[in-house]
């Protein structure tokens, strides 16, 4: 009621002032002080007008809103002639950006943009704070503060007088809201109240800035390979859609490594370049030479249904990426591609180049694939209740030294999924595939002299498959249970893999639960699975009311007769295959367990194991992993032989701010540790401190076992 009376009184004052102005000059527009005009509002417990001094006086919970700014105070006086607002007592000024200024008293212009502030405190948008003895504002964009202190750190609630973890003290601090920056003159950095660094000038973005040109957090490292190392990144905000980061690495043993990254978004897409270069040793015996790498990727829209892009990976020598801890890749793949897709069809064009970083590999034997064309067309479901497909593939592969090959493959298919009475699911797939190969074998790669030179070969592979599923769902209390038996029969002629057809893309066969019900388990086109066979298994599921679940898949494949196409150790070389499956258990968010396996068909001995267990609450999480990929020699090809490894790790968040991580990876086959690392960090609203150690036991030419220590400190948000 009091505020309503105050607003009515203010309206009366406005009318009175307007009447007086109209009596003096009838043609003038009424003006309430010349500054407090337009969209403004004043409320208070009491209002009065001093006619002699032409001053509006408000007291008690006063609030003035003007041009997006809100001024609150216990008392406010507005001198109309000067256009000056004076406020005192619990003064607070809310800016349009979200910042809040607190003061003992202020004297501002009528638009609240300029003036003098006494004993100022500023709460920035990220909850960081500035305190100053006084300040002067200009145009609502620039605030010059004297004897100021800045800190993003929260004060200790039990001892608010205690200095924060860190703070900047400066003779002058300028907050430029138009440039969105904080600039310090004659400044010192204090940690726990003790000065540790002095600088005559320092500048960083204010909290409204998401990115700005400047130095990023440096990283300090020490290793046996490179010696002491400092990396000082510099970020360059070139434009709203472009930026670059320069990250030179200064090492005591290998000199300077120049590194950087460039990113850009265009109207149709984006691309990124990541590169480094140095002049250093490749081995202890060699002279210094250029070493470096280039990674690049891009993706661009052609129209709503098409896009093109590239992935580029290259290094000047085989061990550079590993020695300088840039990447652990053994093979680099470069790809240029274009894709077109609509509701039921997909087409792509690719070009590939490869660079192997493995010891002893001859680079002139790496293939270049140009082009690799794929087309996958799917019709509407209108052919006898099913739908048709047409798949095409064209590949041209060449080497400087080795076999060249060209392939054209076409596959037409008809597919009919059905739901039968009683809930039985039936699917019929029929296909006819034709391949045409042209290849050239140099003498060194020909089995005999008469096989040398160019030749062609063809094959035609018809195939029919029928798959049956019968999902049964029931409840055991509040738990839903699924039992789904699955059976699949496949018929195709034996053979289909002439000896002359090269095998370029079907060398990494792996028989597991993911391809148990595949009609062709080879990953590429060069090899096809043939003959009569039956695949069968069962899928189980248990689903709890609170999201817990357990699922399993278990099955086997049986063939009418053995097929020597599958090598020993593959699990498919006999008439009855090994058993494959996967078990996944997640009873609650605290436990996540998975087991992928292949069991011997005769005695159920594990021939392949992949186990992963993650357990614990978010603040204490542990992981154990085990992979046994090489129990039987001779699997497929030696190039894809795996190993037997175990990995264990843990992460812990302690006291809300401290985090600890540790992990080790061990080769169980050779009983050697491959790598271990651990790290400790502290992070709160104003600082990030991280340190850790990594030990690698890898040996590869000039890459030797190494221990790396690192340390980094980041002041937030000053960087």
Secondary structure, 3 states (H helix, E strand, C coil): CHHHHHHHHHHHHHHHHHHHHHHHCCCCCCCCCCCCCCCEEEECCEEEEECCCCEEEEEEEEEEEECCEEEEEEEEEEECCCCEEEEEEEEEEECCCCCEEEEEEEEEECCCCCEEEEEEEEECCCCCEEEEEEEEEECCCEEEEEEEEEECCCCCCCCCCCCCCEEEEEEEEEEECCCCEEEEEEEEEEECCEEEEEEEEEEEECCCCCCCCEECCCEEEEECCCEEEEEEEEEEEEECCEEEEEEEEEECCCEEEEEEEEEEECCCEEEEEEEEEEEECCCCCCCCEEEEEEEEEEEEEEECCEEEEEEEEEECCCCHHHHCCCCCCCEEEEEEEEEEECCCEEEEEEEEEEEECCCCCCHHHCCEEEEEEEEEEECCCCECCEEEEEEEEEEEEECCCCCEEEEEEEEEEEEEEEECCCCCEEEEEEEEEEEEEEEEECHHHCCCHHHCEEEEEEEEEEEEEEEEEEEEEEEECCEEEEEEEEEEEEEECCCCCCCCCCCCCCCCCCCCHHHCCCCCCCCCCCCCCCCCEEEEEEEEEEECCCCCEEEEEEEEEEECCCCCCCCCCCCCCCCECCEEEEEEEEEECCEEEEEEEEECCCCCCEEEEEEEEEECCCCEEEEEEEEECCCCCCCCCHHHCCCEEEEEEEEEEECCCEEEEEEEEEECCCCEEEEEEEEEEEECCCEEEEEEEEEECCCECCECCEEEEEEEEEECCCC
